[in-house]
Amino acid sequence: MRIGVDARLLARPLTGIGRYTHEMVNALLRTGADLTLYAPGPLVHPLHEGAGRVRQRIVPLKGGAGRFLWGQAVLPVLVRRDRPEIFWGPAHRLPLGLPRDIFGCLTVHDLVWRFAGETMRPASRLMERLLMPPALKRADAVVAVSRHTGADIARSFPDLRAGISVIYPGIAARPPGHRAGYLEKWGIARPYILFVGTLEPRKNLARLLRAYAALPDGIREQAHLVVAGGAGWGDVDLEKAIAALALRGHVHLTGYVDERELSTLYENALLLAMPSLYEGFGLPLAEAMQYGLPMLTANISSMPEVAGEAALLVDPLDAGAIADGLRRLVGSPDLRARLAEAALAGARRFDWDRAARQLLDLFARQGREGQRRAPCLSGDRPGVRQGIRSINGRFPDGPRRHPVARSVAAIVPRNPVQYSMSGKRMQRRRWTTGRRRRAFASAMRASRPSIRTLPPSATRWREPDAPCSIATRRAA
């Protein structure tokens, strides 16, 4: 099975979705997958082929405009030329020109643009609004990284044709950290509360700083606050906020850290604080569980689902609630020990090899169903070709393009032909406008078939291995 992958994020420094793409690609290669990676620049992160095979198709284009041009113009051409059986978009995108006979799978990590759009960069929010809905519409299968994200997709796109599967990401075996003395690089000399994430409004850092400033002096002396992450957007000026709250010496900013430095921070932290306003999954929560860290996180979106019993849940909009949670965790070793034990147990839910096998199983299962559910009104069938000409003069190339109403019209050619109409996809297709309905009916009459309309009760589909055959009669 040849799988094409949109690997554009592997040509840049890794952040949340980029790290997900990198780990999943490596896990797929360990299972023996045959991958073709498409990117707008050289891949800067190592790949572990294992038993698999990997090819790279690189067309260098720089800058935001170049990457957009690559995704909408260059990538579809490369995919059409290579003709993979599966195309996987791990980062909310599918090429708009993806051929219909290529199975398209889309992974959705969150719907921040819909539920917390004010916390996004305006340009990013616009791109998500423009490109994610058509990608979801084109997808043959949708993968959500959490049950909460899957529910958000189903609620926001009730007419979605593709099924939604929940596949949890894994936890990578992280490289060993540096010695504890390495922390002196950032001026850290005592236990600390750790925050990991890009510095942007959605991470709720302003309230976290106010909550930390509200702690008693004794608690702040017991545990400093370390903020690890690269600069994002939204005018998050932490230096100014730290000075205004008189927290210099208690809050340490590391900036962007590499993998070994991040491991060092996890290994020596007292607890993880992540009171985000919205997360589709929250990868730092899963990573912290690998190290047995107790956690404080928000009681909304996917964070309770991911953290499970290993976190103290708080209202992210209430700085007082965040401060109370920090005070309880820092001041109670017994509570931290109980949450740490639950973290180590809960970390077993997240495994990259298992996630890769589930993704490959989805590809194989959906691919088999796609082969069995062939177009039910093929233009190549004798005697039917004239009766199914579409409005624009072209013939439909599959069930998703054939307009079928809730009451299906049985087309009767001049010679008796019996054909099977299988597939739930056709049953879900509906007329969108009265004009299309009238135009299609006119085209049908012009080709002189006999038409009778079946009631909805007669259009219950069976599984592909026992297709429902629609009887036809000879035209008068």
C-alpha positions, 0 to 999 in steps of 0.5 A: 500500500503506497501512502503519500504524506503531506510532510510540510511541517517536517521542513520546519522546527517542530512544534505540536502538530509537527512533532505529531507528524514526525513521530507518526511517520517514524512509527509508520516506517517501523511497521513497514509502510511504504511512504512518499513524503511531500514537502516545500523544503528539505526535511530537517528532522531524522527519519527512522526507516526500520522495515519501511520504505520512504521517498521524498518529493521536495519542491523548495518554496520559501515564505508563507506565500510560497508554502501556500502556493506549494500546498494548493498548486504544486502538491496536487500535481505531484500527487497526480503524477505519483498516484499513491493509493492513500494520501494522508494529511496530518495537519488539517489540509488535503490538496483541493485537486486531490484525484477522486480515485485516491483515498484521502485521510485527514487528521484534525487536531483541534477546531480552535478557529471555530471555538476559540478563534480570538486566541489565534493569529488572524492569518492562521484563523483565516487559512483554517476557515478557508481550507479545513471545511473543503478538506473535511468535505473531500476526505474519505476518512477523518481522524481525530486525536481525542474524543472531544475533538471528534465530537467538535467535528461532528457538531460543527459539520453535521453533513460530513460524509466521512466517518470519524475515527479517534486515534490517540497520539503516542508518547515518544521515547525521549532522549535522556536529559542533561545533568541537573546542573544544566538548569543553571543555564536559565538561573534555575536553582530550586524546585519549579512548576513547569509550563510547556507550550508556544507563547500565545493567548490560547495558553492562558499565560497571563492568568497563570502568572497572576495566579502564581503572583497570588500565591503566598511568599512561602509557596513561591519560595518552595517552587519557582515557575519555569516557562518553556516555549518559543514566541508565538503571537498576540503580543504576549510580553511576559517580561513586562508582565513579570516585572509588573507582578514583581516576579523577577527571580521567581519566573524563568523564561527558557525560550525555545528548547531542543529535545534534550533540554525539554527532557531535562526540564521534565525530569527535574520539574515538581509538577506541570501547569497547563491551564489552556483555554482550548486544546485539541489534545494537549501533547505536553500533558501526555509527555509529562505523564511519561515522567510521572509528573502531577499536573494542573490543567483546565477542566474544559475541552480535551484536557480532562480526557487526556489527563484522566486521574493524573491532574487537578482540574481548575477553571482556566478563566478564574485566576483564583482557582488556578492559584488555589490548585497550585497551592494545593499541589505545591503544599501537599506531597501526598497529593502529588504522589497520588497524581504521579502514580496515576500519571505513570499508569495513564501514560500507557494509553498513548503509544505511537506504534499502536497509533500507527497500526490503528491508522494503517488498519483504517487505511486498509479497511476503508480501502477495501470498502471503497473497492467493494462500493463501486460507483453504482450508476457507472456511465460505462454500463450499456443502456444506462450511459445516456440516462445518467449524464450529469448537468454539466455534460460530464459523467460522474466518476463515483457515488460522491458526485452522483446526485441521489435524493432521499427517494432514489430514481430507478433508471430503466434503459431500453433493455432490461439491466439489473444493477446493484446500488450499494453504499451508504454514501449514496443514500446520504447524498441529497439535492441541494437546490430545486434548480439542480433537481429540475435540470437533472430531471430534464436531462433524464427525460431528454435521454428517454428512459422510463423513470419511477420513483421509489419511496424511502422505505424501499431504499434501505441499503444492505452491506456491500457483501449483500447488495440491494438490487433494484429491479428494473422493467422494460421501457414501454 
